[in-house]
Amino acid sequence: MKKLLTNWLYESKARNLWGIPIGIGLFVLFLLVVNLFFVGQEDPNSSVTKTLIQAEISSEDLGLAAPSQEQELPEKPKPELWASRIIETKAGHWKVIPRDLTFKKLKTPHVMAVMRGKRLVLPLASTEPNHFRYQLDGESRLVFSPFDAKGSTDHLSFDRSRKYRYALQITTLDETKSAQALSLAARLTEAGYYAYLYRSGSTRVVGEENLYDYKLRIGYFASERELNNLSATLKAEFKDEPLMQGQFTPVLPNFEEVDQELVDFRVQRNKPWIINLGAFGVLDNALTALTRSGPFFDFLYLSQVQRKDKIIYMLKGGFFSSRSSAYGALEKLRDDTLEGFKGATATQLKYKISSSPDS
């Protein structure tokens, strides 16, 4: 009897021990089933809300203000200043700044104009809020797009649908007169229009030189009827500007022209050299040097900086794989444009972009 009782107790303990993992397994299975049931019953609006919240957080991280939070553009302290939203805190380090800082930190270079390929864009702030939206991709790529009249960029011609595919050509000037077109583009941009310059694909003979043309355009629109209405508005709004009183022409820009990428510094992994083309004390001279240099560089940008009580304009262009190739491009520029560009130097530099301004 004692032996039977001992065997029964041993077997009972064994059964209880095996029951522990089985019980745990059943409990875990129960939790999984319950979780699947409730996930299947989740309110679809809840998922949408989470997505929107995440998008808002991402926008804030990128330094993008919601349309209702855009600040008014400050008053210009100097008439010749352009309301740039990009500063170069140190050589090669660009930062996108809020609108209320466009006329501050003037001892730090402010990027006024950027040229990539044939397109010359002015990343300026306008008197109208919600004018441009900037988006950063890491520390090397900056994409921007203009808002439409309703404060949205979702359906502009930058997307593949090409719904907004028309532009209005204001005037065409050769590269020796391009400073006039650029100054007008700045006025149009600050007034709330998306104005840019696009270089011709080939030269034409002007006097004794072969010169490129620069076309001043405003984009983008869904129909030619909109352009007809805009033409009348522009002529009235800029009645003091002779270039705005001519014949405007509707055009259909190509994909290169509507590309929303402002700058991509990733190319510098293989081409780290850039040329400091010089500093200018007169804005028109700097603008002319910018457009005349355009055909010789893949990338150019012009900055304004305050030195004591004077505004200085600095021009840089790149990119090149070696010091010798950089100076080779500079010599060709000098020969073809008959410009001296005295003091131009080549520098090896790594660029990056961020959105958190110094304060």
Backbone hydrogen bonds, N-H to C=O, Kabsch-Sander energy under -0.5 kcal/mol:
donor,donor_aa,acceptor,acceptor_aa,energy
5,L,1,M,-2.4
6,T,2,K,-2.0
7,N,3,K,-2.1
8,W,4,L,-2.1
9,L,5,L,-2.1
10,Y,6,T,-2.0
11,E,7,N,-2.2
12,S,8,W,-2.0
13,K,9,L,-2.3
14,A,10,Y,-2.1
15,R,11,E,-2.3
16,N,12,S,-2.4
17,L,13,K,-2.4
18,W,14,A,-2.2
19,G,15,R,-1.3
20,I,16,N,-0.9
20,I,17,L,-0.7
22,I,18,W,-1.2
23,G,19,G,-2.5
24,I,20,I,-2.2
25,G,21,P,-2.4
26,L,22,I,-2.2
27,F,23,G,-2.0
28,V,24,I,-2.3
29,L,25,G,-2.1
30,F,26,L,-2.0
31,L,27,F,-2.1
32,L,28,V,-2.0
33,V,29,L,-2.1
34,V,30,F,-2.3
35,N,31,L,-2.4
36,L,32,L,-2.4
37,F,33,V,-2.0
38,F,34,V,-2.2
39,V,35,N,-2.4
40,G,36,L,-1.9
41,Q,37,F,-0.9
42,E,39,V,-1.5
46,S,43,D,-1.3
47,S,43,D,-1.0
48,V,44,P,-1.8
49,T,45,N,-2.4
50,K,46,S,-2.1
51,T,47,S,-2.1
52,L,48,V,-2.5
53,I,49,T,-2.5
54,Q,50,K,-2.3
55,A,51,T,-2.2
56,E,52,L,-2.5
57,I,53,I,-2.3
58,S,54,Q,-2.4
59,S,55,A,-2.3
60,E,56,E,-2.3
61,D,57,I,-2.4
62,L,58,S,-1.6
63,G,60,E,-1.3
64,L,59,S,-2.8
65,A,63,G,-0.5
69,Q,66,A,-2.2
70,E,67,P,-1.1
81,L,78,K,-1.5
84,S,82,W,-2.2
85,R,123,P,-1.5
87,I,95,K,-2.5
88,E,109,P,-2.7
89,T,87,I,-0.7
89,T,93,H,-1.2
90,K,93,H,-0.8
93,H,90,K,-2.7
94,W,92,G,-0.8
94,W,352,K,-2.8
95,K,87,I,-2.5
96,V,354,S,-2.1
97,I,85,R,-2.9
97,I,95,K,-0.5
101,L,98,P,-1.7
102,T,99,R,-1.7
104,K,101,L,-1.7
108,T,105,K,-2.1
110,H,304,Q,-2.8
111,V,86,I,-2.8
112,M,302,L,-3.2
113,A,302,L,-1.4
114,V,121,V,-2.8
115,M,300,L,-2.9
116,R,119,R,-2.1
117,G,298,D,-1.5
119,R,116,R,-1.7
120,L,197,L,-3.0
121,V,114,V,-2.9
121,V,119,R,-0.5
122,L,195,A,-0.6
124,L,122,L,-2.5
125,A,83,A,-3.7
127,T,190,E,-3.6
133,R,145,S,-2.6
135,Q,143,V,-3.2
137,D,141,R,-2.5
140,S,137,D,-1.1
141,R,137,D,-1.2
142,L,263,V,-2.7
143,V,135,Q,-2.8
144,F,260,Q,-2.8
145,S,133,R,-1.7
147,F,131,H,-2.0
148,D,152,S,-2.5
151,G,148,D,-2.0
156,L,153,T,-1.0
159,D,156,L,-1.8
162,R,159,D,-0.9
165,R,163,K,-1.1
165,R,221,F,-0.6
166,Y,221,F,-2.9
167,A,251,V,-2.4
168,L,218,I,-3.0
169,Q,167,A,-0.6
169,Q,249,T,-3.3
170,I,168,L,-0.6
170,I,216,L,-3.1
171,T,216,L,-1.0
173,L,214,Y,-2.3
175,E,212,Y,-2.0
177,K,174,D,-2.0
178,S,175,E,-0.5
180,Q,177,K,-1.3
181,A,177,K,-0.8
182,L,178,S,-2.6
183,S,179,A,-2.3
184,L,180,Q,-2.0
185,A,181,A,-2.3
186,A,182,L,-2.1
187,R,183,S,-1.7
188,L,184,L,-2.6
189,T,185,A,-2.5
190,E,186,A,-2.6
191,A,187,R,-1.3
192,G,189,T,-1.5
193,Y,188,L,-2.6
194,Y,219,G,-0.6
195,A,193,Y,-1.2
196,Y,217,R,-2.2
197,L,120,L,-2.5
198,Y,215,K,-1.8
199,R,118,K,-2.6
200,S,213,D,-2.5
204,R,211,L,-2.4
206,V,209,E,-3.2
209,E,206,V,-2.1
211,L,204,R,-2.8
211,L,209,E,-0.7
214,Y,173,L,-3.2
215,K,198,Y,-2.5
216,L,171,T,-2.6
216,L,214,Y,-0.6
217,R,196,Y,-2.7
217,R,215,K,-0.6
218,I,168,L,-2.0
219,G,194,Y,-2.1
220,Y,166,Y,-0.7
221,F,166,Y,-2.2
227,L,223,S,-1.0
228,N,224,E,-1.9
229,N,225,R,-1.9
230,L,226,E,-2.4
231,S,227,L,-2.3
232,A,228,N,-1.4
233,T,229,N,-1.7
234,L,230,L,-2.8
235,K,231,S,-2.2
236,A,232,A,-1.6
237,E,233,T,-2.5
238,F,234,L,-2.6
239,K,236,A,-0.9
241,E,238,F,-1.9
244,M,241,E,-1.6
245,Q,242,P,-1.7
246,G,243,L,-0.5
248,F,246,G,-0.6
249,T,169,Q,-2.1
251,V,167,A,-2.6
258,V,254,N,-1.2
259,D,255,F,-0.5
259,D,256,E,-0.6
262,L,142,L,-2.0
262,L,260,Q,-0.6
263,V,142,L,-1.8
265,F,140,S,-3.7
267,V,264,D,-0.7
268,Q,265,F,-1.7
269,R,266,R,-1.8
270,N,267,V,-1.5
271,K,267,V,-1.2
273,W,320,F,-2.5
274,I,347,T,-2.7
275,I,317,G,-3.5
276,N,345,T,-3.2
277,L,275,I,-1.0
277,L,315,L,-1.9
278,G,315,L,-0.9
280,F,313,Y,-2.9
286,A,282,V,-1.7
287,L,283,L,-2.6
288,T,284,D,-2.2
289,A,285,N,-2.2
290,L,286,A,-2.0
291,T,287,L,-2.1
292,R,288,T,-2.4
293,S,289,A,-1.5
294,G,290,L,-0.8
296,F,293,S,-2.0
297,F,294,G,-1.5
298,D,318,G,-1.1
299,F,318,G,-2.1
300,L,115,M,-2.2
301,Y,316,K,-2.3
302,L,113,A,-2.1
303,S,314,M,-2.7
304,Q,110,H,-2.5
305,V,312,I,-2.3
306,Q,106,L,-3.2
307,R,305,V,-0.5
307,R,310,K,-3.2
308,K,306,Q,-0.6
310,K,307,R,-1.9
312,I,305,V,-3.3
312,I,310,K,-0.5
313,Y,280,F,-2.7
314,M,303,S,-2.3
315,L,278,G,-2.2
316,K,301,Y,-2.2
317,G,275,I,-2.2
318,G,299,F,-2.5
319,F,273,W,-0.6
320,F,273,W,-1.9
326,A,322,S,-1.6
327,Y,323,R,-2.2
328,G,324,S,-1.8
329,A,325,S,-1.9
330,L,326,A,-1.8
331,E,327,Y,-2.2
332,K,328,G,-1.8
333,L,329,A,-2.2
334,R,330,L,-2.3
335,D,331,E,-2.2
336,D,332,K,-2.5
337,T,333,L,-2.1
338,L,334,R,-1.1
344,A,341,F,-1.6
345,T,276,N,-1.5
347,T,274,I,-3.3
349,L,272,P,-2.6
349,L,347,T,-0.6
351,Y,349,L,-0.6
352,K,92,G,-2.6
353,I,139,E,-1.3
354,S,94,W,-1.9
